[in-house]
């Protein structure tokens, strides 16, 4: 809704404390004043019985139906918080004619359905939804009370959210891909939060007009409104993206194979994002905002650091011993990897030998990897402007054992699939082109820059990545792809996880992609098939 609209904010932690204190104070007063000569009646304990659950829930529903927020709140265990939102239900969300139908109770839980009418400036529309409440025993009074939480009022409400009806905060947009194909969250579910972000950022300048809607305004200022019901359609403004509908469709299908997966594809010659997809329970855009150790996919950047600092070359020595120790920490290779004392950097890269890279920790400076990441790959400076919120990667100058751990994508290094797709694009072209999901021409924003890589370094990186894709650790998912190909696998160990996170990045002609699957195992087991599926769409 437009700024200035009045709204009842759902209880924050502070409000819950105050509400709890207020409720507690009420109970103390009641206890003191309600006693007779024989003292206060004993406080009931234990879970509420069936009759209490029925009586409390029905009294709460009756007060809610008639719009008496103050009375309804008295049947909850946090009256202050409940009253504010219940009042806003009528005053700010403009919901009237409320009819609540309880279902059969299951112990202390009561499911119920709500039917109501949203009325605003002469426009009316029906709303219906299901929710649930739980009846608990008041800690001090022993009364049966509704356990208050925002989702009682509507299942999508969370702490800090606001329920309002009015003009939409931003006019609707019609997002289209690079070929003018309309992109909707119904057809491309992963794009839901991204389309919301584009609407919030570009809706006012895209030429549309706002509609009238019932929406959840989230307490997080970086999160756009969630529309629950549209009373009057606005006119959508067109926002052109860099996405490719065919690549997006392939990405959406690919991530569905593995839970907690994310993938990004970019066009190396331009930096344009072709696809972004997530398959996560929390709905988080980890493809753009994830901050996780990238495992051995980091060896692309580490190899570039070794080459650019004159430490070794693709055909130069990079022995692969069974273990390597750096400042009291011992590093190992994957189980079953045979040592190779005469290995070249290309050999160790294609096999993904950890110890080979760790052994170079005493030859690089503490900040060598950081400088390479920032100056040549454009990472870690918090200056990417993709068109929506994104993470630029982080490669800190870590001392101690982390100097070695960072070389193999563990330690303090953090990346997202977007970052690693960009790393691959830079490695194969030599030019860092900051990824964008909407054209720069849309708002003339300033994009991040970096000096990139020399042609000699690019030739060596492409050679090693191609070898990895054809006969190395990535061959299982890449070898049947035609054209110019290259890849790097990765698995990142995480404390407390039974399986490592699966990472994979690769390129085919003019498309580069990277994927991550949390607890997916080795790179070729989960993230690899996702990347390969996206690369098949073209390039």
Buried (B, 14 or more C-beta within 10 A) or exposed (E): BEEEBEBBBBBEEEBBEBBBEBBBEBBEEBBEEEEEEEEEEEBBEEEBEEEBBBBBBBBBBBBBBEBBBEBBBBBBBBBBBBBBBBBBBBBBBBBEBBEBEBEEBEEBBBBBEBEBBBBBEEEEBEBEBEBEBBBBBBBBBBBBBBBBBBBBBBEBBEBBBBBBBBBBBBBBBBBBBBEEBEBEBEEBBBBBBBBBBBBBBBBBEBBBBBBBBBBBBBBEEEBBBBBBBBBBEBEBBBBBBBBBBBBBBBBBEBBBEBBBBBBBBBBBBBBBBBBBBBBBEEEBBBBBBBEBBBBBBBBBBBBBBBBBBEBBBBEBBBBBBEEBBBEEBEBEBBEEBEBBEEBBBBBBBBBBBBBBBBBBBEEBEBBBBBBBBBBBBBBBBEEBBBBBBBBBBBBBBBEEBBBBBBBBBBBBBBBBBBBBBBBBBBBBBBBBBBBBBBBBEBEEEEBBEBEBBBEEBBEBBBBBBBBBBBEBBBBBBBBEBEEBBBBBBBBBEBEEEEBBBBBBBBBBBBBBBBBBBBBBBBBBBBBBBBBBBBBBBBB
